[in-house]
Each structure stands twice: as structure tokens, then as C-alpha cells.
């Protein structure tokens, strides 16, 4: 039996980024292995199995009513039970036995990170964590201040793991470079294991609505996602006479995304063809992909770039970045790769797909012909690698300075 830490996801209704990875991974792991989901109860001060109430946060219903915040919410009842159980010495701790290993797909906080060593005596196998990105280190000016201040401690806690499953070659590079720059000894093995996507049927290409091309942009409104530059690009094209509707999906990070949110609302009031839907359910998201003629993902930097992979899964061409982790996905076909720091470059990329049906359809064929990784394949590779780490002859550490982009989703 393997343990999986879902402390954050089991107390969070948001379904974006890390939460999507955690829920999707858990759903696949339980199909192939004996898995016990656990959390660190800071009120009871112990590790314990998830309650029935917490388990509901891992199941599909939570995906149909996404929250607008990524923080955790412990109910008054959960907090009270934790305190009382701790005082009375009846905390529902983990069953005492030997577990085959620990999997941590979340970005954990300091108290959780400090508590992992309590699990060591119960493990016969390795502890493995998923590393999603180092954007708080490499792009602090585009990251919420709280994340920037906490991230070095998080990276220090990662050192206690036996293996780090980086979600892309770029993330593996970044983590290896970070630790190398600090001359850190006794490091975990770093392995790039690229994320999966939902295994969904591709919908037919839609007909133009009212003569307008429908463009979809999926991603949290925050500085790093670069929505303001996208809006600049859209305005350039409208002034040029192009007819299209820009539909944006995602919650807002109030610290770094408020300016973009206010601008979108203002543009909507002016009658411009832009629409912000906010956080929506999975089923609604799938509908939006089905209605879109193509997508645009203008992010400056990502650890992986899940919306690009999802766009390929739905057979939708995508205008996106030509560098970093996003390029690892985009270079496989189906994308127009541009310098996303430039509004002009984004506009030119969008204009190609608005005005050139032949190009758009060619990229759609490229997208639909790609062999995209499923969440099932991701979970299987992660478990297989964990078992390799448990063997006496484990793989060598990832050589970030010599690696080339050799894997694809």
C-alpha cells in the first residue's frame, strides 16, 4: 500500500493547476495500486487518513462547483475535532504497518513539510514529491509575494525526499540548477515525468458564429499568465478589422491579476468582443473547448503548460510561447509558437489562425494526430519510477546540465 498526501486538495474546492494534477493522479492510482490518501491535521498535530467528508473533495462532484480561491478551508467541525481528539489522545492516526512509499503531488506548506519525517518509520520504500515549477524563484516579480517568501523553505523541505518527479524537463533543469548553485549535497534523484491530460473524445470543428472566430484562453488571471499583453494583441487585431470573440476562462489571483480583471470588465462594458467566464466546471470547460476555433495561451513561463496539452487533446490549434516548458509541448505540432512577451508577436500568431483556414485546419490535424499522454500513463510511470527508486540499483540522478528535450507528452 502506498500513501498519498492530499492535505491541500482535500480541503480546497478550486480545480486548477496543482489541484487538477492531484485529483487526476489520485483517480488513476487507485485503479492500479492500493492507495491510502492521507493529510496532516495541524489541529490534531498528526498524520491521519482522510475522513469521508474530506474524500468528497477528491471525487468528481467537487469539479462541478469550482471555488474561486486556491487556499485550504478547514471547517469549524474539523478544527474542533482535531483539538479535542488531540487533548483526549484519541486522534485517528495512520494504521501502524509498513507502507510501500509516499507520493506527494502538492506544493506543501512549512508545517506539512516539517512533518514528513514522522512518516519515515512507517515506510519500506521511498518518498517521492512532484515538483511543478520554480517560477517563484525565477520570476519573483510575476509571483505573489507570499509565494516568493515561502518558496525557498519549500525547496529546502524537498531535499528530504528520495526522488523528485519534475513535471517537465525545464522544471528538472531549474531545480537542478537551483540546488547546484547552492552547492547542496545529498540531493534526491530528479526525474522528468511529464503530466497527462484527460482522455476525451475530440468534438467536431465548429462553424463560425455570426461570422466571428471564437478564441479560447484558459488560465488563472495573474501576472505570469500575461493576459494584459494578450488584450493588447486583441485590440491590435480589432483595429485591423479582424472579427473574432475572445473568451477567457479561469479564476483571478487578486494580488497580481486584478489589473487584467478590471481591464477585461471595462472592455466588456465598451462592447468589445471579449468575455471572461471566471472559474467554471469541468463539463463547461469541455464545452468551451468544443466551441472554440482555436486557443491562445500567452503565459510568460510555466512549469508544464497544461492548457496547451489540453488544447491538443481537443484538436484545437494553439498560439503559445516558443520557449521553456511550453515549448516542450508545443514543438510536437498543432501550435503557432511566438514570443509571448510581445503583443505584436501574439497578434501576428492569432491573425494567422483567424485569416488562414487552411493553416488552422492543418494544425488541427497535427494536434489530433499527436500521441498525448493520459493521466493513466502518467500515474503508471510515476509508480514504476517509485518502484525503481525502491530497488537496490536505482537510476542515476538527472543530469540537468547535459539533458536535452527528449520526452514529449
KEZA-726243 format. One record per residue (C-alpha): residue number from 1; z, y, x; residue in three letters. Coordinates in steps of 0.25 Angstrom, whole numbers, m for minus. Each point is the difference from the previous one (the first is absolute). Layout:
// KEZA-726243
<NUM,<Z,Y,X>,'ALA'>
...
END
This chain:
// KEZA-726243
<1,<0,0,0>,'UNK'>
<2,<m4,14,5>,'UNK'>
<3,<8,13,m3>,'UNK'>
<4,<m8,12,m4>,'UNK'>
<5,<7,14,0>,'UNK'>
<6,<m4,8,m12>,'UNK'>
<7,<12,10,m1>,'UNK'>
<8,<m9,12,m2>,'UNK'>
<9,<m11,m6,m9>,'UNK'>
<10,<11,m7,m9>,'UNK'>
<11,<6,14,m3>,'UNK'>
<12,<m13,8,m1>,'UNK'>
<13,<m10,1,m11>,'UNK'>
<14,<m11,7,8>,'UNK'>
<15,<m12,m9,3>,'UNK'>
<16,<m7,7,12>,'UNK'>
<17,<m2,m3,14>,'UNK'>
<18,<12,m9,6>,'UNK'>
<19,<4,m4,m14>,'UNK'>
<20,<m13,m5,m4>,'UNK'>
<21,<m1,m8,13>,'UNK'>
<22,<14,m6,m2>,'UNK'>
<23,<m2,m4,m15>,'UNK'>
<24,<m14,m6,4>,'UNK'>
<25,<6,m7,12>,'UNK'>
<26,<12,m6,m8>,'UNK'>
<27,<m9,m5,m12>,'UNK'>
<28,<m9,m8,10>,'UNK'>
<29,<11,m5,9>,'UNK'>
<30,<8,m7,m12>,'UNK'>
<31,<m13,m8,m2>,'UNK'>
<32,<0,m6,13>,'UNK'>
<33,<14,0,5>,'UNK'>
<34,<14,m1,m4>,'UNK'>
<35,<4,15,0>,'UNK'>
<36,<14,6,m3>,'UNK'>
<37,<m1,16,m3>,'UNK'>
<38,<12,7,5>,'UNK'>
<39,<5,14,1>,'UNK'>
<40,<11,7,8>,'UNK'>
<41,<10,5,m10>,'UNK'>
<42,<6,12,6>,'UNK'>
<43,<11,1,m10>,'UNK'>
<44,<5,m14,2>,'UNK'>
<45,<m3,1,15>,'UNK'>
<46,<m7,m13,0>,'UNK'>
<47,<m14,m8,m1>,'UNK'>
<48,<m2,m7,m13>,'UNK'>
<49,<m11,m6,m9>,'UNK'>
<50,<m7,9,m9>,'UNK'>
<51,<6,1,m14>,'UNK'>
<52,<m8,m3,m13>,'UNK'>
<53,<m1,15,m2>,'UNK'>
<54,<m5,2,14>,'UNK'>
<55,<m10,m11,m1>,'UNK'>
<56,<m7,7,m11>,'UNK'>
<57,<m4,11,9>,'UNK'>
<58,<m8,m10,8>,'UNK'>
<59,<m8,m5,m12>,'UNK'>
<60,<m13,6,m7>,'UNK'>
<61,<7,8,m11>,'UNK'>
<62,<5,10,10>,'UNK'>
<63,<m14,2,5>,'UNK'>
<64,<m4,5,m15>,'UNK'>
<65,<10,12,1>,'UNK'>
<66,<0,5,14>,'UNK'>
<67,<10,11,3>,'UNK'>
<68,<m3,13,7>,'UNK'>
<69,<10,m2,11>,'UNK'>
<70,<1,m10,12>,'UNK'>
<71,<15,1,1>,'UNK'>
<72,<10,m11,m4>,'UNK'>
<73,<8,1,m12>,'UNK'>
<74,<13,m9,m1>,'UNK'>
<75,<5,1,m15>,'UNK'>
<76,<15,3,m2>,'UNK'>
<77,<2,m14,m4>,'UNK'>
<78,<m6,m5,13>,'UNK'>
<79,<9,9,8>,'UNK'>
<80,<12,m3,m8>,'UNK'>
<81,<m1,m15,1>,'UNK'>
<82,<m3,1,15>,'UNK'>
<83,<13,8,2>,'UNK'>
<84,<8,m8,m9>,'UNK'>
<85,<m5,m14,6>,'UNK'>
<86,<3,5,14>,'UNK'>
<87,<14,4,m4>,'UNK'>
<88,<3,m13,m7>,'UNK'>
<89,<m7,m8,11>,'UNK'>
<90,<m10,m7,m9>,'UNK'>
<91,<m13,6,5>,'UNK'>
<92,<m12,m9,m3>,'UNK'>
<93,<m4,m2,14>,'UNK'>
<94,<m11,m9,5>,'UNK'>
<95,<2,m15,0>,'UNK'>
<96,<5,m5,13>,'UNK'>
<97,<m12,m8,6>,'UNK'>
<98,<m11,1,10>,'UNK'>
<99,<m12,8,m4>,'UNK'>
<100,<m13,m2,7>,'UNK'>
<101,<m2,15,3>,'UNK'>
<102,<1,14,m6>,'UNK'>
<103,<m12,9,m4>,'UNK'>
<104,<2,15,m2>,'UNK'>
<105,<m13,7,m6>,'UNK'>
<106,<7,13,m3>,'UNK'>
<107,<4,13,8>,'UNK'>
<108,<15,m2,0>,'UNK'>
<109,<11,11,2>,'UNK'>
<110,<10,0,10>,'UNK'>
<111,<11,m7,m7>,'UNK'>
<112,<m9,m12,m3>,'UNK'>
<113,<m6,0,14>,'UNK'>
<114,<14,m1,6>,'UNK'>
<115,<4,m12,m10>,'UNK'>
<116,<m11,m9,4>,'UNK'>
<117,<8,m6,12>,'UNK'>
<118,<9,m5,m11>,'UNK'>
<119,<m11,m10,m4>,'UNK'>
<120,<m2,m6,14>,'UNK'>
<121,<10,m11,m1>,'UNK'>
<122,<m7,m5,m13>,'UNK'>
<123,<m14,0,6>,'UNK'>
<124,<m6,m12,7>,'UNK'>
<125,<m13,8,2>,'UNK'>
<126,<m5,14,4>,'UNK'>
<127,<2,13,m7>,'UNK'>
<128,<m13,7,m3>,'UNK'>
<129,<m3,14,m5>,'UNK'>
<130,<m13,7,m5>,'UNK'>
<131,<m3,13,7>,'UNK'>
<132,<m8,9,m9>,'UNK'>
<133,<m3,12,9>,'UNK'>
<134,<6,10,10>,'UNK'>
<135,<m5,12,m7>,'UNK'>
<136,<14,7,0>,'UNK'>
<137,<m1,m1,16>,'UNK'>
<138,<m15,4,2>,'UNK'>
<139,<m1,10,m12>,'UNK'>
<140,<13,6,m2>,'UNK'>
<141,<m6,13,m5>,'UNK'>
<142,<m6,m8,m12>,'UNK'>
<143,<12,m8,m3>,'UNK'>
<144,<13,3,m8>,'UNK'>
<145,<11,5,9>,'UNK'>
<146,<10,m11,m4>,'UNK'>
<147,<m10,m11,4>,'UNK'>
<148,<m3,7,13>,'UNK'>
<149,<15,0,3>,'UNK'>
<150,<3,m14,m4>,'UNK'>
<151,<m12,m7,6>,'UNK'>
<152,<5,m1,15>,'UNK'>
<153,<12,m8,m5>,'UNK'>
<154,<m9,m9,m9>,'UNK'>
<155,<m8,m3,13>,'UNK'>
<156,<12,m3,8>,'UNK'>
<157,<5,m10,m11>,'UNK'>
<158,<m14,m7,0>,'UNK'>
<159,<4,m4,15>,'UNK'>
<160,<10,m10,m6>,'UNK'>
<161,<m12,m8,m6>,'UNK'>
<162,<m7,m12,6>,'UNK'>
<163,<m13,4,m5>,'UNK'>
<164,<m7,13,m6>,'UNK'>
<165,<m12,m2,m9>,'UNK'>
<166,<m8,12,2>,'UNK'>
<167,<m9,3,m12>,'UNK'>
<168,<m12,4,8>,'UNK'>
<169,<m4,0,15>,'UNK'>
<170,<2,15,0>,'UNK'>
<171,<15,m1,m4>,'UNK'>
<172,<2,m11,10>,'UNK'>
<173,<m6,9,11>,'UNK'>
<174,<9,12,m5>,'UNK'>
<175,<13,m9,0>,'UNK'>
<176,<m3,m6,14>,'UNK'>
<177,<m3,14,6>,'UNK'>
<178,<13,6,m6>,'UNK'>
<179,<8,m11,6>,'UNK'>
<180,<m7,0,13>,'UNK'>
<181,<2,15,1>,'UNK'>
<182,<15,m2,0>,'UNK'>
<183,<m1,m12,10>,'UNK'>
<184,<7,m8,m10>,'UNK'>
<185,<4,m15,4>,'UNK'>
<186,<1,m12,m8>,'UNK'>
<187,<m10,3,m11>,'UNK'>
<188,<m4,m8,m12>,'UNK'>
<189,<m14,m6,m1>,'UNK'>
<190,<m10,9,m7>,'UNK'>
<191,<m11,m6,m8>,'UNK'>
<192,<m10,7,m8>,'UNK'>
<193,<m1,m7,m13>,'UNK'>
<194,<m9,8,m10>,'UNK'>
<195,<4,2,m14>,'UNK'>
<196,<m6,m6,m12>,'UNK'>
<197,<m6,5,m13>,'UNK'>
<198,<1,m4,m15>,'UNK'>
<199,<m10,m11,m2>,'UNK'>
<200,<m7,6,m12>,'UNK'>
<201,<m14,m1,m7>,'UNK'>
<202,<m9,11,3>,'UNK'>
<203,<m4,8,m12>,'UNK'>
<204,<m15,4,m3>,'UNK'>
<205,<m4,14,6>,'UNK'>
<206,<2,11,m11>,'UNK'>
<207,<m11,9,m6>,'UNK'>
<208,<2,14,3>,'UNK'>
<209,<9,7,m10>,'UNK'>
<210,<m6,13,m6>,'UNK'>
<211,<m9,1,12>,'UNK'>
<212,<12,0,10>,'UNK'>
<213,<3,m9,11>,'UNK'>
<214,<15,m4,m1>,'UNK'>
<215,<7,0,14>,'UNK'>
<216,<14,m7,1>,'UNK'>
<217,<10,3,11>,'UNK'>
<218,<13,m9,0>,'UNK'>
<219,<12,4,8>,'UNK'>
<220,<13,8,0>,'UNK'>
<221,<m1,15,0>,'UNK'>
<222,<6,3,13>,'UNK'>
<223,<m5,8,13>,'UNK'>
<224,<m5,m12,8>,'UNK'>
<225,<m9,m5,m12>,'UNK'>
<226,<m7,13,2>,'UNK'>
<227,<m3,4,m14>,'UNK'>
<228,<m2,15,2>,'UNK'>
<229,<m11,m3,10>,'UNK'>
<230,<m7,m9,m11>,'UNK'>
<231,<2,11,m10>,'UNK'>
<232,<m7,10,9>,'UNK'>
<233,<m11,m10,2>,'UNK'>
<234,<m2,m2,m15>,'UNK'>
<235,<0,15,m2>,'UNK'>
<236,<m12,1,10>,'UNK'>
<237,<m8,m10,m8>,'UNK'>
<238,<3,6,m13>,'UNK'>
<239,<m5,14,5>,'UNK'>
<240,<m12,m8,5>,'UNK'>
<241,<m3,m4,m14>,'UNK'>
<242,<4,m15,1>,'UNK'>
<243,<5,m6,m13>,'UNK'>
<244,<12,m9,1>,'UNK'>
<245,<14,m3,m4>,'UNK'>
<246,<11,m2,10>,'UNK'>
<247,<12,m9,m5>,'UNK'>
<248,<12,m1,8>,'UNK'>
<249,<11,m10,m2>,'UNK'>
<250,<14,m1,7>,'UNK'>
<251,<14,5,m1>,'UNK'>
<252,<4,13,7>,'UNK'>
<253,<8,2,13>,'UNK'>
<254,<7,13,m4>,'UNK'>
<255,<3,4,14>,'UNK'>
<256,<m14,m1,6>,'UNK'>
<257,<m9,m1,m12>,'UNK'>
<258,<5,11,m10>,'UNK'>
<259,<m11,9,5>,'UNK'>
<260,<m11,m9,m3>,'UNK'>
<261,<6,m3,m13>,'UNK'>
<262,<1,14,m4>,'UNK'>
<263,<m15,2,4>,'UNK'>
<264,<m5,m11,m8>,'UNK'>
<265,<8,5,m12>,'UNK'>
<266,<m6,14,2>,'UNK'>
<267,<m14,m6,2>,'UNK'>
<268,<1,m8,m13>,'UNK'>
<269,<4,12,m8>,'UNK'>
<270,<m12,7,6>,'UNK'>
<271,<m9,m10,m7>,'UNK'>
<272,<m4,m7,13>,'UNK'>
<273,<m4,m15,0>,'UNK'>
<274,<13,m5,6>,'UNK'>
<275,<11,m8,m6>,'UNK'>
<276,<13,m5,5>,'UNK'>
<277,<5,m12,m7>,'UNK'>
<278,<13,m2,8>,'UNK'>
<279,<7,m13,1>,'UNK'>
<280,<m7,m11,m9>,'UNK'>
<281,<2,m14,m3>,'UNK'>
<282,<m8,m11,8>,'UNK'>
<283,<m9,m3,m12>,'UNK'>
<284,<m3,14,m2>,'UNK'>
<285,<m3,1,15>,'UNK'>
<286,<m10,m11,m1>,'UNK'>
<287,<m7,7,m12>,'UNK'>
<288,<m1,12,9>,'UNK'>
<289,<m7,m7,11>,'UNK'>
<290,<m9,m7,m10>,'UNK'>
<291,<m4,14,m6>,'UNK'>
<292,<m2,6,14>,'UNK'>
<293,<m14,1,6>,'UNK'>
<294,<6,1,14>,'UNK'>
<295,<14,4,6>,'UNK'>
<296,<4,10,11>,'UNK'>
<297,<13,m2,9>,'UNK'>
<298,<1,12,9>,'UNK'>
<299,<13,m4,7>,'UNK'>
<300,<2,5,14>,'UNK'>
<301,<8,m12,4>,'UNK'>
<302,<4,m13,m5>,'UNK'>
<303,<7,m13,4>,'UNK'>
<304,<m10,m8,m7>,'UNK'>
<305,<m7,7,m12>,'UNK'>
<306,<2,m9,m12>,'UNK'>
<307,<m9,9,m9>,'UNK'>
<308,<m12,m2,8>,'UNK'>
<309,<2,m15,0>,'UNK'>
<310,<2,0,m15>,'UNK'>
<311,<m13,9,m2>,'UNK'>
<312,<m8,m11,8>,'UNK'>
<313,<7,m11,m9>,'UNK'>
<314,<m5,8,m12>,'UNK'>
<315,<m14,1,6>,'UNK'>
<316,<1,15,1>,'UNK'>
<317,<m6,8,12>,'UNK'>
<318,<11,9,6>,'UNK'>
<319,<m1,13,8>,'UNK'>
<320,<11,m1,10>,'UNK'>
<321,<5,2,15>,'UNK'>
<322,<m7,m4,12>,'UNK'>
<323,<12,m3,9>,'UNK'>
<324,<13,m7,1>,'UNK'>
<325,<4,m12,m10>,'UNK'>
<326,<m9,5,m11>,'UNK'>
<327,<m12,m2,10>,'UNK'>
<328,<4,m15,1>,'UNK'>
<329,<m2,m2,m14>,'UNK'>
<330,<m12,10,m2>,'UNK'>
<331,<m8,m5,11>,'UNK'>
<332,<m2,m13,m7>,'UNK'>
<333,<m10,6,m10>,'UNK'>
<334,<0,7,m13>,'UNK'>
<335,<5,14,5>,'UNK'>
<336,<m5,13,5>,'UNK'>
<337,<9,4,12>,'UNK'>
<338,<2,14,3>,'UNK'>
<339,<10,10,7>,'UNK'>
<340,<10,2,m11>,'UNK'>
<341,<6,12,7>,'UNK'>
<342,<m13,7,m4>,'UNK'>
<343,<m2,4,m15>,'UNK'>
<344,<m15,2,4>,'UNK'>
<345,<m1,m14,5>,'UNK'>
<346,<7,m6,m12>,'UNK'>
<347,<m9,8,m9>,'UNK'>
<348,<m13,m5,7>,'UNK'>
<349,<5,m14,m1>,'UNK'>
<350,<3,2,m15>,'UNK'>
<351,<m13,7,m2>,'UNK'>
<352,<m8,m12,6>,'UNK'>
<353,<6,m9,m11>,'UNK'>
<354,<m1,10,m11>,'UNK'>
<355,<m15,2,2>,'UNK'>
<356,<m5,m13,6>,'UNK'>
<357,<1,m11,m10>,'UNK'>
<358,<m7,m10,10>,'UNK'>
<359,<10,3,11>,'UNK'>
<360,<11,m2,m10>,'UNK'>
<361,<m5,m13,m5>,'UNK'>
<362,<m2,m5,14>,'UNK'>
<363,<14,3,4>,'UNK'>
<364,<5,m7,m13>,'UNK'>
<365,<m7,m12,4>,'UNK'>
<366,<6,0,14>,'UNK'>
<367,<14,2,m7>,'UNK'>
<368,<m2,m12,m9>,'UNK'>
<369,<m5,m9,11>,'UNK'>
<370,<12,2,8>,'UNK'>
<371,<10,m11,2>,'UNK'>
<372,<12,8,m3>,'UNK'>
<373,<14,m6,3>,'UNK'>
<374,<8,m4,m12>,'UNK'>
<375,<15,1,m2>,'UNK'>
<376,<1,m15,1>,'UNK'>
<377,<m7,0,13>,'UNK'>
<378,<9,11,5>,'UNK'>
<379,<12,m8,m4>,'UNK'>
<380,<m5,m13,6>,'UNK'>
<381,<m3,6,13>,'UNK'>
<382,<14,7,1>,'UNK'>
<383,<7,m13,m3>,'UNK'>
<384,<m9,m7,10>,'UNK'>
<385,<3,10,11>,'UNK'>
<386,<15,0,m3>,'UNK'>
<387,<0,m15,2>,'UNK'>
<388,<m7,2,13>,'UNK'>
<389,<11,9,5>,'UNK'>
<390,<10,m11,m4>,'UNK'>
<391,<m7,m10,9>,'UNK'>
<392,<4,m1,15>,'UNK'>
<393,<m13,4,5>,'UNK'>
<394,<m3,13,m8>,'UNK'>
<395,<m12,10,2>,'UNK'>
<396,<1,10,10>,'UNK'>
<397,<3,15,m4>,'UNK'>
<398,<m11,8,m5>,'UNK'>
<399,<m7,8,12>,'UNK'>
<400,<m2,13,m7>,'UNK'>
<401,<m7,7,12>,'UNK'>
<402,<m11,m11,1>,'UNK'>
<403,<m2,m3,m14>,'UNK'>
<404,<m13,3,m8>,'UNK'>
<405,<m2,0,m14>,'UNK'>
<406,<m4,m14,m3>,'UNK'>
<407,<6,m3,m13>,'UNK'>
<408,<m5,4,m14>,'UNK'>
<409,<5,0,m14>,'UNK'>
END
